[in-house]
Amino acid sequence: MSIIAGETIKVTRVSEGIAWEADDELASEEPLQIQMQYGSSNNRVQKNIAVTMRTPGHDGELATGFLFTEGIINSKDQVDSILQSSNSADTITIVLKENIEPGKDTSDRNFYTTSACGVCGKSSIDAIATHSIFKNEKDNSKVSASLLYELPAQLRRQQALFENTGGLHAAALLNTDGSFITLREDVGRHNALDKLIGVSLLKDQLPLTGCILLLSGRTSFELIQKAMMAGIKFIAAIGAPSSLAVELAKQNDITLIGFLKSDRFNIYSGEKRVLV
């Protein structure tokens, strides 16, 4: 299911003291309940894992990416099927193969995340930590400054729904020569990245070394952590990083670019991969 466009409503626009009625398109935001089914053939368990506020579309990728970046699954091979409820498009179940046990205690979650925050669904500081199976992957890629300058314009060309609504975050994956691989959008920046990692997992493309992750907004600790889980070593963002995001990037040998514009950017970690 591709992403669902926003809702069109009537608004009153005001400019230079003049008011008029016009159409305005809003980004869709609806809850998605993520469930997981696992266990032996004679003792199947179905558990609610989380409710996340998301933009409908690519829900299977979102749910799969979420379970992967949370450390609950670590391989496409553990997934038997992805079921969208026939009663409600807002419930999706990831069915694990027989005798596959979740890799992390799902009781760590409080089962609700907003479109603004995924970490806020965690019940303890310890629950924030995840450990990547790709931690020791090497990435000796080099990216030129001239290529980085071109990325904001590339992102705008690819991000069709943002042009209409102004309300969606994007996570895009590119080769180090600047060629586009894929892009996902959502009202939640962490959802957009989970969708991107989810589709990459389902296509057997992990680890995503030798790729650039391009983010449309700011970079939080959680986005670095999700990228780390997928083996991503190069992140460029239009917005600013947080202090904890920079610290985590440095600890995991991730190149982190912030404030990326057509003529400038800041390098916060991993300078060795940037050719200036």
Secondary structure, DSSP 8 states (H G I E B T S, - for coil): ------EEEEEEEEETTEEEEEEEEE---EEEEEEEEEEETTEEEEEEEEEEEE-SS-HHHHHHHHHHHTTS---GGGEEEEEE-SS-TTEEEEEE-TT---SS-GGGB-S-B-SS-SGGGBSSSGGG----TTTT------EEHHHHHHHHHHHHHH-HHHHHHS--EEEEEEETTS-EEEEEEESSHHHHHHHHHHHHHHTT--S-TTEEEEESS-B-HHHHHHHHHTT--EEEESS-B-HHHHHHHHHTT-EEEES--SS--EEEE-GGGEE-
